[in-house]
Amino acid sequence: MAAVAKVIMPVNRQHNLSNAKHDSKVVLIGGSSHVGKSTVSESLAAELGWTHLSTDSLARHPGRPWAPAHQKVKDNVADHYLNLSVDKLVEDVLRHYRVNVWPEVEAIVASRLNNPSTAGIVVEGSALWPEFATSLDFNKVSAIWLTASEVVFRQRIYTESMYSSKSSRERMMIDKFLERTLAYNKRMVDAVNRLGFTLVDVRHSNVTELTERCLSILRIDKL
């Protein structure tokens, strides 16, 4: 039987999301690329009868540096990963999230909270950076950040990108993307712990277990 997800609970009572009210209409699921945000969020939304939104749909940014078989990675995407350091890649994506995505997230959250007749929403994405979220009212909004081990990230990224079939240049880009993912995850975990938010480790857990664990943490009743 798979192990239950490891949970690091908040230490800052101001942001203690385990005490979230049952009438919360907005749930945020943050985390680095390939941690499983979309899968967990879609499952959670289905259980609650809510809508689901990925922040990836709100604004464009150089995406993953691999393409389907017989297709070429766009030049601007290749240049992005080959020419920037890992630290610069993290800073660049955080700037993009702060300037182009987070204001949209705030507007979506406000719209849901100001219209009690609308269904709840589960918003997920790497753009849900912990420090941005401190502007929200956690009496009305709930949030969880997902994390995983380096082994999990590497396996998922290499599998999806079909790493073994790529050229040496393409592998360089994928490896840089992996390094950025790991660096982002480390900084995110540090921020979550410092701010007293809730962190769930997805290792050794399937989507059903993670969904149930998230519902338990959020204290929101299923349909």
Beta strands, then each sheet from edge to edge (+ up, - down):
strand 1: 6-8
strand 2: 26-31
strand 3: 51-54
strand 4: 121-124
strand 5: 141-147
strand 6: 199-201
sheet 1: 1+ 6- 5- 2- 4- 3-
end
